[in-house]
């Protein structure tokens, strides 16, 4: 999608109402444990400030049911101030007098963060009156929250129909990398698809079959494909209602002449636990009482062999129970392969969610081409669905 960006807008002397994604993880004390999403917004914020705009930022955090101090964005304002190296004003609400008194007092080059937009139920209902209240705060609207672009909410879609609406740099980057990977990839294009459930990824796999040269399947979802093949998978979790669908996808891949690679071996455990006893067996012969928790070394080598000649790689979903170090070996080995392929010139795109977290945890986020900040948004984009928060933005004239 070719959308107008903030480069196309005259921002000097304007108040910018910018939707960002500051939905960051916190510990029980409210301390931010990962500021990746805040850092990802900095290029857009700095550009606007450096070009003479006053900037009001809005975001959600968590899933509060009404105003809840547990989900306040105050800690985010403090962290953002540290990262920007300048004060960040904080408004105790995102609409009304509390917001307007802070935002209308901003001078060029100053920034404020509004309180959690989801403290108002009207946000997720995309209430037009609520969107109009928000729109009063800005002359121009900027959406830099790709991770929320699949939601038609007041702050992501509603305001964009009231104010001139532009994409921020993070939004532009996401659309460029994901879009080019699907529309005009360097080939061979290989997709690595993992995660827990086939049902979450059916539409993605179906579309990728029409686009990719090879698809590598891992994670808990692979169990359903293995079961559909008639393999004995012991006590491994699988989706019985999706066995027919799994088989259909494999036949569709054959029809499109796409390599569809399932695990040939697996690391199995006698319990779903980080400390469980484990062994490596054929993926076709898992004993009763044991469950698959990671791809095995033979599968890892098979995946690496396919990736060695690929020029574009999309990685979405982990290949094992990556939160347990003992069962993150396969995922980490493939991440290292992606790092190596990136250094050799391949385009490597991490599709958000658990796979992005695994890449961050492995310290490899800066060593691959692009790590998406959108979990659900990335999935829907890969499925080929229209994202409301993107569709509402101005189209580029160039």
KEVOTI-973459 format. One record per residue (C-alpha): residue number from 1; residue in three letters; chain; x, y, z. Coordinates in Angstrom, 1 decimal. Example, Ala and Ser with C-alpha at 12.3 -4.5 7.8 and 13.67 -1.06 7.14 Angstrom:
% residues 2
ATOM_1_ALA_A_12.3_-4.5_7.8
ATOM_2_SER_A_13.7_-1.1_7.1
% end
This chain:
% residues 398
ATOM_1_UNK_A_0.0_0.0_0.0
ATOM_2_UNK_A_1.4_3.3_-1.1
ATOM_3_UNK_A_0.5_5.7_1.8
ATOM_4_UNK_A_1.4_9.3_2.4
ATOM_5_UNK_A_3.9_9.7_5.2
ATOM_6_UNK_A_4.8_12.6_7.5
ATOM_7_UNK_A_7.4_13.6_4.9
ATOM_8_UNK_A_4.4_14.6_2.7
ATOM_9_UNK_A_2.8_16.7_5.5
ATOM_10_UNK_A_3.5_20.4_6.4
ATOM_11_UNK_A_4.0_19.9_10.2
ATOM_12_UNK_A_5.7_23.1_11.2
ATOM_13_UNK_A_3.6_25.1_13.6
ATOM_14_UNK_A_1.0_22.3_13.7
ATOM_15_UNK_A_-0.4_20.2_16.6
ATOM_16_UNK_A_0.1_16.5_15.7
ATOM_17_UNK_A_-2.1_13.9_17.2
ATOM_18_UNK_A_-0.1_10.7_16.8
ATOM_19_UNK_A_-1.2_7.1_17.6
ATOM_20_UNK_A_1.7_5.1_18.7
ATOM_21_UNK_A_2.0_1.5_20.2
ATOM_22_UNK_A_3.2_1.8_23.7
ATOM_23_UNK_A_1.6_-1.4_24.8
ATOM_24_UNK_A_4.7_-2.5_26.6
ATOM_25_UNK_A_5.2_-5.4_29.1
ATOM_26_UNK_A_5.6_-4.4_32.8
ATOM_27_UNK_A_6.4_-6.3_36.0
ATOM_28_UNK_A_4.2_-6.4_39.1
ATOM_29_UNK_A_5.6_-3.1_40.3
ATOM_30_UNK_A_4.8_-1.4_37.0
ATOM_31_UNK_A_8.4_-1.2_35.8
ATOM_32_UNK_A_8.7_-1.5_32.0
ATOM_33_UNK_A_10.6_-4.8_31.2
ATOM_34_UNK_A_10.9_-4.2_27.4
ATOM_35_UNK_A_10.9_-0.8_25.8
ATOM_36_UNK_A_11.3_-2.0_22.2
ATOM_37_UNK_A_8.0_-0.5_21.1
ATOM_38_UNK_A_8.8_2.9_22.7
ATOM_39_UNK_A_12.2_2.9_20.9
ATOM_40_UNK_A_10.6_2.0_17.6
ATOM_41_UNK_A_8.5_5.2_17.7
ATOM_42_UNK_A_11.4_7.5_18.3
ATOM_43_UNK_A_12.3_8.3_14.7
ATOM_44_UNK_A_8.7_9.5_14.0
ATOM_45_UNK_A_8.5_11.6_17.2
ATOM_46_UNK_A_11.9_13.1_16.7
ATOM_47_UNK_A_11.2_14.1_13.1
ATOM_48_UNK_A_8.0_15.8_14.1
ATOM_49_UNK_A_9.6_17.7_17.0
ATOM_50_UNK_A_12.7_18.7_14.9
ATOM_51_UNK_A_10.3_20.0_12.2
ATOM_52_UNK_A_8.6_22.4_14.5
ATOM_53_UNK_A_5.5_20.5_15.5
ATOM_54_UNK_A_3.9_20.1_18.9
ATOM_55_UNK_A_3.1_16.4_19.4
ATOM_56_UNK_A_0.4_14.7_21.4
ATOM_57_UNK_A_0.8_11.0_21.6
ATOM_58_UNK_A_-1.9_8.4_22.3
ATOM_59_UNK_A_-1.8_4.7_22.9
ATOM_60_UNK_A_-3.5_1.8_24.7
ATOM_61_UNK_A_-1.9_-0.4_27.3
ATOM_62_UNK_A_-3.3_-3.8_28.1
ATOM_63_UNK_A_-7.0_-4.6_28.3
ATOM_64_UNK_A_-8.4_-2.5_31.1
ATOM_65_UNK_A_-12.1_-2.5_31.9
ATOM_66_UNK_A_-12.5_1.2_32.4
ATOM_67_UNK_A_-9.9_3.5_34.2
ATOM_68_UNK_A_-7.5_1.3_36.1
ATOM_69_UNK_A_-4.2_2.6_37.7
ATOM_70_UNK_A_-2.6_-0.8_36.8
ATOM_71_UNK_A_-2.7_0.2_33.2
ATOM_72_UNK_A_-1.7_3.9_33.4
ATOM_73_UNK_A_0.8_5.2_30.8
ATOM_74_UNK_A_2.6_7.3_33.4
ATOM_75_UNK_A_5.7_5.0_33.5
ATOM_76_UNK_A_5.8_5.1_29.7
ATOM_77_UNK_A_5.9_8.9_29.8
ATOM_78_UNK_A_8.9_8.7_32.2
ATOM_79_UNK_A_10.7_6.2_30.0
ATOM_80_UNK_A_10.0_8.2_26.8
ATOM_81_UNK_A_11.3_11.3_28.5
ATOM_82_UNK_A_14.6_9.5_29.2
ATOM_83_UNK_A_14.9_8.2_25.6
ATOM_84_UNK_A_14.1_11.6_24.0
ATOM_85_UNK_A_16.2_13.5_26.4
ATOM_86_UNK_A_13.5_16.1_27.1
ATOM_87_UNK_A_10.4_16.4_29.2
ATOM_88_UNK_A_7.2_14.6_28.2
ATOM_89_UNK_A_4.1_16.2_29.6
ATOM_90_UNK_A_1.4_13.7_30.8
ATOM_91_UNK_A_-2.3_14.2_30.5
ATOM_92_UNK_A_-4.5_12.3_32.9
ATOM_93_UNK_A_-7.1_11.6_30.2
ATOM_94_UNK_A_-7.1_11.3_26.4
ATOM_95_UNK_A_-10.1_13.6_25.8
ATOM_96_UNK_A_-11.8_16.5_27.5
ATOM_97_UNK_A_-10.4_19.3_29.7
ATOM_98_UNK_A_-7.7_17.1_31.2
ATOM_99_UNK_A_-6.2_16.4_27.7
ATOM_100_UNK_A_-7.0_19.8_26.1
ATOM_101_UNK_A_-5.3_21.8_28.9
ATOM_102_UNK_A_-2.0_19.9_28.4
ATOM_103_UNK_A_-2.1_19.6_24.6
ATOM_104_UNK_A_-3.2_23.2_23.9
ATOM_105_UNK_A_-0.3_24.5_26.1
ATOM_106_UNK_A_2.3_22.7_24.1
ATOM_107_UNK_A_4.8_24.8_22.1
ATOM_108_UNK_A_6.6_23.7_18.9
ATOM_109_UNK_A_9.2_21.0_19.8
ATOM_110_UNK_A_7.3_19.9_22.9
ATOM_111_UNK_A_5.6_16.5_23.4
ATOM_112_UNK_A_2.8_15.1_25.6
ATOM_113_UNK_A_1.5_11.6_26.2
ATOM_114_UNK_A_-2.2_11.1_26.8
ATOM_115_UNK_A_-3.6_8.6_29.3
ATOM_116_UNK_A_-4.6_5.1_28.1
ATOM_117_UNK_A_-7.3_5.4_25.3
ATOM_118_UNK_A_-8.8_2.1_26.5
ATOM_119_UNK_A_-9.9_3.6_29.8
ATOM_120_UNK_A_-12.9_4.7_27.6
ATOM_121_UNK_A_-15.2_1.9_26.2
ATOM_122_UNK_A_-15.9_4.2_23.3
ATOM_123_UNK_A_-12.4_3.6_22.0
ATOM_124_UNK_A_-12.9_0.0_21.0
ATOM_125_UNK_A_-16.4_0.7_19.8
ATOM_126_UNK_A_-15.0_3.3_17.4
ATOM_127_UNK_A_-17.6_5.7_18.7
ATOM_128_UNK_A_-17.8_8.7_16.3
ATOM_129_UNK_A_-18.4_11.3_19.0
ATOM_130_UNK_A_-15.4_10.0_21.0
ATOM_131_UNK_A_-13.2_10.1_17.8
ATOM_132_UNK_A_-14.3_13.7_17.3
ATOM_133_UNK_A_-13.3_14.6_20.9
ATOM_134_UNK_A_-9.8_13.2_20.2
ATOM_135_UNK_A_-9.6_15.0_16.8
ATOM_136_UNK_A_-10.0_18.3_18.6
ATOM_137_UNK_A_-6.5_17.8_20.0
ATOM_138_UNK_A_-4.7_17.9_16.6
ATOM_139_UNK_A_-4.4_19.6_13.2
ATOM_140_UNK_A_-2.9_16.5_11.6
ATOM_141_UNK_A_-3.2_12.8_12.6
ATOM_142_UNK_A_-0.3_10.4_12.3
ATOM_143_UNK_A_-0.6_6.6_12.8
ATOM_144_UNK_A_2.7_4.9_13.7
ATOM_145_UNK_A_1.0_2.0_15.5
ATOM_146_UNK_A_1.2_-0.9_13.1
ATOM_147_UNK_A_0.6_-3.3_15.9
ATOM_148_UNK_A_-2.9_-1.9_16.3
ATOM_149_UNK_A_-3.6_-1.2_12.7
ATOM_150_UNK_A_-5.8_-4.3_12.3
ATOM_151_UNK_A_-8.3_-2.7_14.9
ATOM_152_UNK_A_-11.0_-0.3_13.7
ATOM_153_UNK_A_-10.9_1.7_16.9
ATOM_154_UNK_A_-11.4_5.4_17.5
ATOM_155_UNK_A_-7.7_6.2_17.9
ATOM_156_UNK_A_-6.6_4.0_15.0
ATOM_157_UNK_A_-9.3_4.5_12.4
ATOM_158_UNK_A_-12.0_6.9_13.5
ATOM_159_UNK_A_-9.8_10.0_13.9
ATOM_160_UNK_A_-8.2_9.3_10.5
ATOM_161_UNK_A_-11.6_10.2_8.9
ATOM_162_UNK_A_-11.7_13.5_10.6
ATOM_163_UNK_A_-8.1_14.9_10.3
ATOM_164_UNK_A_-5.6_14.7_7.5
ATOM_165_UNK_A_-4.1_11.3_8.2
ATOM_166_UNK_A_-0.5_10.2_7.5
ATOM_167_UNK_A_1.7_7.2_8.2
ATOM_168_UNK_A_4.7_7.5_10.6
ATOM_169_UNK_A_8.1_6.0_9.8
ATOM_170_UNK_A_7.5_2.8_11.7
ATOM_171_UNK_A_4.2_2.2_9.9
ATOM_172_UNK_A_5.9_3.0_6.6
ATOM_173_UNK_A_8.7_0.5_7.4
ATOM_174_UNK_A_6.3_-2.3_8.3
ATOM_175_UNK_A_4.3_-1.8_5.1
ATOM_176_UNK_A_7.3_-1.6_3.0
ATOM_177_UNK_A_9.0_-4.7_4.3
ATOM_178_UNK_A_6.0_-6.9_4.7
ATOM_179_UNK_A_4.5_-5.6_1.4
ATOM_180_UNK_A_7.6_-6.2_-0.7
ATOM_181_UNK_A_8.1_-9.6_0.8
ATOM_182_UNK_A_4.7_-10.7_-0.4
ATOM_183_UNK_A_4.3_-8.6_-3.6
ATOM_184_UNK_A_7.8_-8.6_-5.1
ATOM_185_UNK_A_10.1_-10.9_-3.1
ATOM_186_UNK_A_13.7_-11.9_-4.0
ATOM_187_UNK_A_13.4_-15.6_-4.6
ATOM_188_UNK_A_13.4_-18.3_-3.4
ATOM_189_UNK_A_10.9_-17.1_-0.8
ATOM_190_UNK_A_10.7_-19.4_2.2
ATOM_191_UNK_A_8.2_-19.1_5.1
ATOM_192_UNK_A_8.9_-20.6_8.5
ATOM_193_UNK_A_5.6_-21.0_10.3
ATOM_194_UNK_A_5.3_-22.1_13.9
ATOM_195_UNK_A_3.2_-21.4_17.0
ATOM_196_UNK_A_0.7_-23.4_18.9
ATOM_197_UNK_A_-2.3_-23.8_16.7
ATOM_198_UNK_A_-3.0_-24.5_13.1
ATOM_199_UNK_A_-6.4_-22.7_13.5
ATOM_200_UNK_A_-4.5_-19.4_14.1
ATOM_201_UNK_A_-2.5_-19.8_10.9
ATOM_202_UNK_A_-4.7_-21.5_8.3
ATOM_203_UNK_A_-5.3_-18.3_6.3
ATOM_204_UNK_A_-1.6_-17.3_6.4
ATOM_205_UNK_A_-0.5_-20.7_5.2
ATOM_206_UNK_A_-3.1_-20.8_2.5
ATOM_207_UNK_A_-2.0_-17.5_1.1
ATOM_208_UNK_A_1.7_-18.3_1.5
ATOM_209_UNK_A_1.2_-21.5_-0.5
ATOM_210_UNK_A_0.3_-19.2_-3.5
ATOM_211_UNK_A_3.4_-17.0_-3.0
ATOM_212_UNK_A_6.3_-19.0_-1.4
ATOM_213_UNK_A_8.7_-21.5_-2.8
ATOM_214_UNK_A_8.9_-23.5_0.4
ATOM_215_UNK_A_7.0_-23.6_3.8
ATOM_216_UNK_A_8.7_-25.0_6.9
ATOM_217_UNK_A_6.2_-26.1_9.7
ATOM_218_UNK_A_7.2_-26.3_13.4
ATOM_219_UNK_A_5.8_-25.6_16.8
ATOM_220_UNK_A_2.8_-27.1_18.4
ATOM_221_UNK_A_0.8_-26.6_15.1
ATOM_222_UNK_A_3.1_-29.2_13.4
ATOM_223_UNK_A_1.6_-31.9_15.6
ATOM_224_UNK_A_-1.8_-31.5_13.8
ATOM_225_UNK_A_-0.1_-32.0_10.5
ATOM_226_UNK_A_1.9_-35.0_11.7
ATOM_227_UNK_A_-1.3_-36.5_13.1
ATOM_228_UNK_A_-3.1_-35.9_9.8
ATOM_229_UNK_A_-0.3_-37.9_8.2
ATOM_230_UNK_A_-1.1_-40.9_10.5
ATOM_231_UNK_A_1.9_-40.5_12.7
ATOM_232_UNK_A_1.9_-41.5_16.3
ATOM_233_UNK_A_2.5_-38.3_18.3
ATOM_234_UNK_A_2.0_-39.7_21.9
ATOM_235_UNK_A_0.4_-37.1_24.2
ATOM_236_UNK_A_1.3_-34.1_22.0
ATOM_237_UNK_A_-1.4_-31.5_21.8
ATOM_238_UNK_A_-3.1_-31.3_18.4
ATOM_239_UNK_A_-6.4_-29.9_17.0
ATOM_240_UNK_A_-8.6_-32.8_16.1
ATOM_241_UNK_A_-11.1_-30.5_14.4
ATOM_242_UNK_A_-8.4_-29.3_12.0
ATOM_243_UNK_A_-7.0_-32.6_10.8
ATOM_244_UNK_A_-8.9_-32.4_7.5
ATOM_245_UNK_A_-7.8_-28.8_7.0
ATOM_246_UNK_A_-4.2_-29.7_7.7
ATOM_247_UNK_A_-4.3_-32.4_5.0
ATOM_248_UNK_A_-6.0_-30.0_2.6
ATOM_249_UNK_A_-3.2_-27.5_3.0
ATOM_250_UNK_A_-0.6_-30.2_2.3
ATOM_251_UNK_A_-2.4_-31.2_-0.9
ATOM_252_UNK_A_-2.8_-27.5_-1.9
ATOM_253_UNK_A_1.0_-27.1_-1.5
ATOM_254_UNK_A_1.5_-30.1_-3.8
ATOM_255_UNK_A_-0.8_-28.5_-6.3
ATOM_256_UNK_A_1.2_-25.3_-6.3
ATOM_257_UNK_A_4.5_-27.2_-6.3
ATOM_258_UNK_A_5.6_-25.7_-3.0
ATOM_259_UNK_A_7.9_-27.6_-0.7
ATOM_260_UNK_A_6.0_-28.3_2.5
ATOM_261_UNK_A_8.4_-29.5_5.1
ATOM_262_UNK_A_7.2_-31.1_8.4
ATOM_263_UNK_A_9.5_-32.1_11.3
ATOM_264_UNK_A_11.2_-35.5_10.7
ATOM_265_UNK_A_12.3_-35.7_14.4
ATOM_266_UNK_A_11.4_-34.1_17.6
ATOM_267_UNK_A_12.5_-33.4_21.1
ATOM_268_UNK_A_9.9_-34.9_23.4
ATOM_269_UNK_A_9.2_-34.5_27.1
ATOM_270_UNK_A_7.4_-36.5_29.7
ATOM_271_UNK_A_5.7_-33.4_31.0
ATOM_272_UNK_A_5.0_-29.8_30.0
ATOM_273_UNK_A_7.7_-28.4_32.2
ATOM_274_UNK_A_11.0_-26.6_31.8
ATOM_275_UNK_A_12.6_-29.4_33.9
ATOM_276_UNK_A_10.9_-32.3_32.2
ATOM_277_UNK_A_12.9_-35.4_31.1
ATOM_278_UNK_A_13.5_-35.3_27.4
ATOM_279_UNK_A_14.8_-37.3_24.5
ATOM_280_UNK_A_15.0_-37.1_20.7
ATOM_281_UNK_A_12.9_-39.4_18.6
ATOM_282_UNK_A_11.4_-39.8_15.1
ATOM_283_UNK_A_8.4_-37.4_14.7
ATOM_284_UNK_A_6.5_-40.4_13.5
ATOM_285_UNK_A_7.0_-42.5_16.6
ATOM_286_UNK_A_6.4_-40.6_19.8
ATOM_287_UNK_A_5.7_-42.9_22.7
ATOM_288_UNK_A_2.6_-42.7_24.8
ATOM_289_UNK_A_3.0_-40.4_27.8
ATOM_290_UNK_A_5.4_-38.1_25.9
ATOM_291_UNK_A_4.8_-34.9_24.0
ATOM_292_UNK_A_6.6_-33.0_21.3
ATOM_293_UNK_A_8.1_-29.7_22.7
ATOM_294_UNK_A_10.7_-28.8_20.0
ATOM_295_UNK_A_12.0_-29.7_16.6
ATOM_296_UNK_A_14.9_-32.2_16.6
ATOM_297_UNK_A_18.4_-31.7_15.3
ATOM_298_UNK_A_17.7_-33.6_12.0
ATOM_299_UNK_A_14.7_-31.3_11.3
ATOM_300_UNK_A_16.8_-28.3_12.2
ATOM_301_UNK_A_19.4_-29.4_9.6
ATOM_302_UNK_A_16.7_-29.9_7.0
ATOM_303_UNK_A_15.3_-26.4_7.6
ATOM_304_UNK_A_18.7_-24.9_7.5
ATOM_305_UNK_A_19.4_-26.7_4.1
ATOM_306_UNK_A_16.3_-25.1_2.6
ATOM_307_UNK_A_17.1_-21.7_4.1
ATOM_308_UNK_A_20.6_-21.8_2.7
ATOM_309_UNK_A_19.5_-20.9_-0.8
ATOM_310_UNK_A_16.6_-18.7_0.1
ATOM_311_UNK_A_16.7_-15.0_-0.6
ATOM_312_UNK_A_13.6_-13.9_1.3
ATOM_313_UNK_A_12.6_-15.5_4.6
ATOM_314_UNK_A_9.5_-14.9_6.7
ATOM_315_UNK_A_9.5_-16.3_10.2
ATOM_316_UNK_A_6.3_-16.3_12.2
ATOM_317_UNK_A_5.8_-18.3_15.3
ATOM_318_UNK_A_8.3_-20.3_17.4
ATOM_319_UNK_A_9.3_-23.9_16.6
ATOM_320_UNK_A_9.1_-25.2_20.1
ATOM_321_UNK_A_8.2_-24.2_23.6
ATOM_322_UNK_A_10.7_-21.3_23.5
ATOM_323_UNK_A_9.9_-20.0_26.9
ATOM_324_UNK_A_11.6_-23.1_28.3
ATOM_325_UNK_A_15.4_-22.8_27.4
ATOM_326_UNK_A_15.6_-26.6_27.1
ATOM_327_UNK_A_13.0_-26.6_24.3
ATOM_328_UNK_A_14.1_-23.4_22.6
ATOM_329_UNK_A_17.1_-25.0_21.0
ATOM_330_UNK_A_15.5_-25.5_17.6
ATOM_331_UNK_A_14.1_-22.0_17.5
ATOM_332_UNK_A_17.4_-20.4_18.5
ATOM_333_UNK_A_19.3_-22.5_15.9
ATOM_334_UNK_A_17.0_-21.2_13.1
ATOM_335_UNK_A_17.3_-17.6_14.4
ATOM_336_UNK_A_21.1_-18.0_14.1
ATOM_337_UNK_A_20.6_-19.3_10.6
ATOM_338_UNK_A_18.5_-16.2_9.8
ATOM_339_UNK_A_21.3_-14.0_11.2
ATOM_340_UNK_A_23.8_-15.7_9.0
ATOM_341_UNK_A_21.6_-15.5_5.9
ATOM_342_UNK_A_21.0_-11.8_6.6
ATOM_343_UNK_A_24.8_-11.2_6.6
ATOM_344_UNK_A_24.9_-13.0_3.3
ATOM_345_UNK_A_22.4_-10.7_1.7
ATOM_346_UNK_A_19.0_-12.4_2.2
ATOM_347_UNK_A_16.0_-10.4_3.4
ATOM_348_UNK_A_14.8_-11.8_6.8
ATOM_349_UNK_A_11.5_-10.7_8.2
ATOM_350_UNK_A_10.3_-11.7_11.7
ATOM_351_UNK_A_6.5_-11.5_11.8
ATOM_352_UNK_A_5.9_-10.2_15.3
ATOM_353_UNK_A_4.5_-11.9_18.3
ATOM_354_UNK_A_6.3_-14.9_19.9
ATOM_355_UNK_A_8.9_-15.1_17.1
ATOM_356_UNK_A_9.8_-11.4_17.6
ATOM_357_UNK_A_10.1_-12.0_21.3
ATOM_358_UNK_A_12.4_-15.0_20.7
ATOM_359_UNK_A_14.6_-13.0_18.3
ATOM_360_UNK_A_14.8_-10.2_20.9
ATOM_361_UNK_A_15.6_-12.7_23.7
ATOM_362_UNK_A_18.4_-14.2_21.5
ATOM_363_UNK_A_19.9_-10.7_21.1
ATOM_364_UNK_A_19.5_-10.9_17.3
ATOM_365_UNK_A_16.9_-8.2_16.6
ATOM_366_UNK_A_19.5_-5.9_15.1
ATOM_367_UNK_A_21.0_-8.7_13.1
ATOM_368_UNK_A_18.0_-9.5_10.9
ATOM_369_UNK_A_16.4_-7.3_8.2
ATOM_370_UNK_A_13.2_-6.5_10.0
ATOM_371_UNK_A_11.4_-7.4_13.2
ATOM_372_UNK_A_7.7_-6.5_13.0
ATOM_373_UNK_A_6.1_-4.8_16.0
ATOM_374_UNK_A_2.7_-6.2_15.1
ATOM_375_UNK_A_1.6_-9.7_16.2
ATOM_376_UNK_A_-2.0_-9.9_15.1
ATOM_377_UNK_A_-1.5_-7.1_12.6
ATOM_378_UNK_A_1.4_-9.0_10.9
ATOM_379_UNK_A_-0.7_-12.1_10.7
ATOM_380_UNK_A_-3.7_-10.3_9.1
ATOM_381_UNK_A_-1.3_-8.5_6.7
ATOM_382_UNK_A_0.3_-11.8_5.7
ATOM_383_UNK_A_-3.2_-13.2_5.2
ATOM_384_UNK_A_-3.9_-10.4_2.7
ATOM_385_UNK_A_-6.5_-8.7_4.7
ATOM_386_UNK_A_-7.1_-5.0_4.7
ATOM_387_UNK_A_-6.0_-3.3_7.9
ATOM_388_UNK_A_-8.5_-0.6_8.9
ATOM_389_UNK_A_-5.8_1.6_10.4
ATOM_390_UNK_A_-3.8_1.6_7.2
ATOM_391_UNK_A_-6.7_1.9_4.8
ATOM_392_UNK_A_-7.9_5.1_6.5
ATOM_393_UNK_A_-4.6_6.9_5.8
ATOM_394_UNK_A_-4.1_9.2_2.9
ATOM_395_UNK_A_-2.8_7.6_-0.3
ATOM_396_UNK_A_0.5_8.9_-1.5
ATOM_397_UNK_A_0.3_11.2_-4.6
ATOM_398_UNK_A_3.7_10.2_-5.9
% end
